[in-house]
């Protein structure tokens, strides 16, 4: 085998490797420069999400308080019958006393 062919192949592989490393470094540096803009762009969205979560939490607290204050008449509860058909064809019947709305 000719030594110049081996040297050219090694030189070509080495050059390709360094070009890949340079391209990766260039892409990484561009992304590193753009990261602060992405962080500042997300802040408004995070604030909106936090506000909506606070609203939902307040609604949940109000609903829980209304549910606790609701007068319950356990004697006159309405009975609900559930009929579930299983895949094998059997029917399961279950009765529950549902709380009034």
PyMOL commands that set and color helices and strands:
alter all, ss='L'
color gray80, all
select helices_A, chain A and resi 3-69+74-76
alter helices_A, ss='H'
color red, helices_A
select strands_A, chain A and resi 78-85+91-98
alter strands_A, ss='S'
color yellow, strands_A
deselect
rebuild
show_as cartoon
